[in-house]
Structures are given as structure tokens and as C-alpha cells.
Amino acid sequence: MSNIIQLLERMGQDASLQTETNFEQAIAESALTESLKQALTNKDDISLKRELDVCPDVVCIMLPAEDEEKEKEKNEEQDENLNTD
């Protein structure tokens, strides 16, 4: 796994790997499995994700906080209801 990470890191840092020839040479010289080399050469991100067992979907949900005033009003109403019973 670290070999593919190192190669991807190098690809991101080395501008000379932007050319197709250098890109393919770097992949061929790497110590990756043939399936990983094939996925990189074909620029097949789906196969690469499957090989690396990557979860591509990340979901984030943010909920706004409730206002403190509304909370106080609710608590006061509940207190009043309890006192009247």
C-alpha cells in the first residue's frame, strides 16, 4: 500500500510526470502489482479505488444549534406546567 501512496505523492510533486512518457515510465519502474499499474496507466480511477479498497463517498451533515432563548422559553413553559398541576 505504501508503494502506491509514494508513487501518487511523487506524481503530485513532480511536474515532469505530467508528460505521458514520463508518467508511464514512473509507473513501469514502480514496485506495484500489475493490476495497480494497469489501473494507473489507463487512468481508471474506479479500478484503482477497488484495488485500494477506498471509500470514495464522504458525507458531512451540519445542523444549526438551537437558540438559547428558545430553550429557556421551553424550560420556563415546562416549569409553569409542572407548577400548575
N, C-alpha and C positions, 0 to 999 in steps of 0.2 A: 504494500500500500504506500509506503514512504517513497518508493521509486517514482510512482505516478505523480505524487504530490510534488516531489523535487523537480520533475520534468515540467509540470504545469507552472510551477513557480518560476523556473528558468524561462519558459515561454513568455511569461508576463513581464519579465525583467529585461530580456534580451531582444532588442529591436531587430537584430539581424535575422531572427527566426520568423519574421513577417513574410519573407520570401518563401515560395513553395518549396524550392530546392533545399534550403537550409532547414525548413520545418520538417520535411520528410527525412532528411539526414539525421537530425536530432532524435527523431522517433526511432529510426533504424538502429542507431547506436545505443539506445537506451536498453536497460535490462528489464524490459516489460514483457508480459506474456504476449503471445501472438494476437490474441483477441483484443487486448488493450491497444496494441499497435495498430491493428486494423480499424478499430473504432476512431482512434485519433487521426489516422491517415484519411479516412472517409469523412471526418468531422461529423460523426454520428453521435450526437450527444445522448440520445436515448439509450443506445447500447453501452455507452460509457457509464451512464448513471446506473444501469442494471449491473454492469461488471463491478462497479464500486459500491453497490448497494446504498446509493444515495437517496435520501428522501428529498425530492425537489420542491415539494409544496410546504411552505411555511406560512402559517396563518396567525395573525395578531388581531386581537379584539380589544378595543379600549372602551370602557364605559365611563360616562361622566360621573363625578362624585355628586352625591345629593347635597343640597344646600343645608347648612346647619340650622337656618331659621325654620325650614320646613320640618326638620327633625324635632326641634324644640316645640313647635306647634303641635305636632303629633303626640309628643310625650305629655304636653300640658292637657290636651284633649283626653288622653287616656287616663291621666291623673284625675281630671274632673269627673269622668265617667265612673271611676272607681269610688270617688268620694260621694257621689250622689246615690250610689247603690246601697 
